[in-house]
Amino acid sequence: MPTQGDALQRAHADYEHHLRTCRQCYVDTVPCAVAKHLLRLYNNARRGAGTQQGGRGR
C-alpha cells in the first residue's frame, strides 16, 4: 500500500512531467486547466502529509 509520502512524490512528479510535456504550458508559460488540477492534487497531498507528520491542520 502506498504511503502518504509516495502519493506526495507521485503528485509532484505528475505535475512536473505535465509542465514539460504539455504544449500549452510549455509555449504559453501559463498553466492549462490540467496543470492547475495536478497542482491542486499536489497541494492536497502536501497538506495531507503535513497534518500526518504533526503539522498544522485545519
Secondary structure, DSSP 8 states (H G I E B T S, - for coil): ---HHHHHHHHHHHHHHHHHH-HHHHHH-S--HHHHHHHHHHHHHHHHHHHHTT----
